[in-house]
């Protein structure tokens, strides 16, 4: 029997919808994944097999073929584990799905737990643009997925919980955290009113709690130059002997920056999501990146097999400097 589900993966900073087709047919037992899957996805065969057994279901001793469409696009990561496992359960008729479409995103452990993956926000937004209204995600990143407009995020902890959601026997209603954002809108659209913009959060250990410009004594020219540079978005180079106050001045930068606008906050939140930070709300305060001067080229510009963001990307709409 053939089962078809929708999931998603991340390419760079963009979410891409993946159509997971699972065919459970007669013949010699086997498990094949096609569609340009990377090593992590090929290893999903063992994760899915163990998760299905330990969740109380039966891994069918039949020929299982999983096709990840579009076939010409390379897929990476473990975000398709949950959809593959659900496709096997549907194809072997151990589970019957209720009406309506639903997306599934998540990594599976051998014990059947659903684990978080980086980039939940852009993946949920990609499914919303495809027309889906519900998506099953790991419960630890439910709030992050809820930031995407037009889709309801349902958090689950185990594969059995996801099965219950697909059966529509026990759907846990979730409370969305405002504000929700539409990743498909034009960046030139009118911004939200100031009343909808939350105030910056002072997190313990952040540079915002370390120093304030009022704490700096003297250095009037440096303080004036710092204010002009931040107001105009210019580059700034602090030069001076040790102990003259360069680091202290740099640590005052977060307190001088205004909250990020809607478009900037959305871009910063997407980057944080892909980097694995799992934000629970829009990133409104511009943090400061402080890479070491011995940073490698790859760590600075990002890239690699999975297009991981580097310091340049992490500093988008923010402040990047060597301290």
Secondary structure, DSSP 4 states (H G I P E B T S, - for coil): -EEEEEEEEEETTEEEEEEEEEEEESSS-EEEEESSB-HHHHTHHHHHHHHHHHTT----SSEEEEEEESTTS-B-SSTTHHHHHHHHHHHTTS----SS--EE--EE-TTSBEE--TTHHHHHHHHHHHT--EEEEEGGGHHHHTTBTT-EEEEESBHHHHHHHHHTSSPPP-PPPSPPB-TTS-TTSPPPPGGGSPPPP--TTSGGGT--GGG--S-HHHHHHHHHHHHHT--------TTSSHHHHHHTHHHHSPPP-HHHHHHHHHHHHHTT---SS---S--EE---TT--HHHHH-BTTTTB--HHHHTTTSEE---
